[in-house]
Amino acid sequence: MRRLGVIVALGALLGMLGGVVTASPALARGPKWQVVPAGPFTLPSLFCGFKVRVVPQVNQRFSKLLKASDGSMTFLHTGFFTVSYTNLQTGKSITENASGPVKVTVSPDGSAILAAKGRTGNFLSPADAKRFGLPTVSVTAGAVTGSVAPDGSITSLSLRGHVLVDVCAALS
């Protein structure tokens, strides 16, 4: 159950927007790419000072689950994904590409390592945003790497690239 919590936390961190990954049956040719479902959700005002509606626009994302003999699992996400962000107070909206790709490896103890490249949507609590010097809601370009402890807390996060869009500032 802790593993699922870590995966959900990483998904939120990277803007995977509630995608659920299910493992395909073991086949001789290996795991198959599967569609990653994504639905709209609303961020509470804690993130930007106002509520933000997040709605997938184009979802052509795929995921693959790889299981290792040591019990670790690696999730690979790729494809094309755009999302709109709307300030629910003003109605102002922007649409951004947040396609990734993303790789998340979850260890048997529930800790995880993530690696994202390209354009990535990120959601951080205000405390984590301050700690890592990033906006609470953003779209970044470049490599994002991080690690998560078994309890779901982010232990490290770095961006080798730049913030393309500070979503909260863009919607203000």
N, C-alpha and C positions, 0 to 999 in steps of 0.2 A: 504494500500500500504506500510505503514511503517513496518507492520508485515512481509510482504514478504521480505523487505530489511533486516530486522533483521535475518530472516531465512537464507537468502543467505549469510549474513556475518558470521553467525555461521557455515554454511556449509563449507565455505572457511576456517574458523578457524580450523575446525576438519577434513578437507580433504575429505569432502563428495563428492568433485569433480563434482559439478554441478548437483547433483541429484535433481529431481523435484518430490515433493510428491503431490499426488492428493487424495482428500478424497473420500472414497467409499460411496455409498448411505447408509443411516441409515437402518440397518437390525436388526431384533429382537435379533440376536446372537451377535451384536456388530460389530465394524469395522474389516475389513479383513487385513491381511498382504499383501502388494503389492510390486512388484519388484521396486527397485530404479534404474532408468537408470543413467548411467555415461558415459561420453565421454572424449576424450583426450582434453587437453588444454596446452597452453604454458605460463609459468610464465615469466614476464618481468625481465630484468637484475637487477631491483631494489631489488629483493629478495636475489640473490646469487652473483651478480656481473657479471653474464652471464645468458643467457636464459636457462630455464629448461623445457623440454617437459615432461608432466605428462600424462601417458597412463594407464588406468585400464587394468589389465591382466585377472584376474578372478573376476567377479562381480556376486556374489550370495547373494547380500544384499537385505533386505526386510525392509519395513517401515510400521508403523501403525500410524494413526492420531486419537487422542482422544480429543473430545471437551467437555469442562466443562460448567456448567450452568452460570458461571460468565463471560463467553466469552473467557477464556484462552484456549489455544490449546497445547497439548503435542504430540511431535513427537518421536516415538520410532524407532530406527534403530538397526538391528541385522543381522547376517549372516557372510559370508566369503568374504573378499575383499583384493585383492593384486593389487599393482600399481607399475609401473616402472617409474623411474626418469632418464632423460637423459640430460647431459650437451650438448647443441647444438653446442658448439665450439669444443669440443674434441671428442664427440661421446661416452664418458664414461657413463655407465648406471648401475643402481642398481634396484633391485626389492624388495619390502617390503610388509609385511602383515600389513594392516591398518584396521582390521575388527571391532574394537570397542568392545562392543556395545555403543550406544550413546542415550541420552535422552535430548531433548530440550523442555522447556516449555516457551511458548510465552504468555505474559499477554495482556489484552485488550489495554493497553497503548502502546504496541509495544516493551516493554522491554522483556528481556529473560534471562533464567537461563539454563545453560548447564551442563551436567554431562556425562563424558565418562569414560570407564574403558577398561582395556586390552591395546591392541596395537592401537594407534590412530595417524593418519597423521594430522599434524598441519601446518598452513600457517599464519604467522604474519607479519605485516608491520615491517620495521626496527625499527621504533619508539616504537611499542608495544613489539617487541622482546627485545629491550634494557630495557624497563620499567619493564618487567616481568622476565628478566634474562633467556630467552630461545632463541634458534636459530630461524631464520626466517622460515626455512622449516625443519621439523623434524618428526621423528616417536618416540612416547613416549610409555612407559609401565607404567601402574598404573592408578590412578584416576586423571582426569583432570576436574576441576570445574571452572566455570566462569559465569560472568554476562555481559549483553550488555544493554546499555541505549536505550531508544526509538529512538535516532538519529543514532544508529548503532555502536557507539563507545564502545569499550571494557572497562568496568569499573573495573573488577577484573578477575584474572586468576591465578590459582594455580595448581601445579603438585605435587601429592603425589605419587611419583614413580621416574622414571629417564628417561633421553633421551637415547633411544636406538641408533638412527642414526641422526646425524646432516647431513642432505642431502647435503647441500652446501659444507661442508668440505669433505664429501665422494666423491663428484663429481669433486672436484678441482684437 
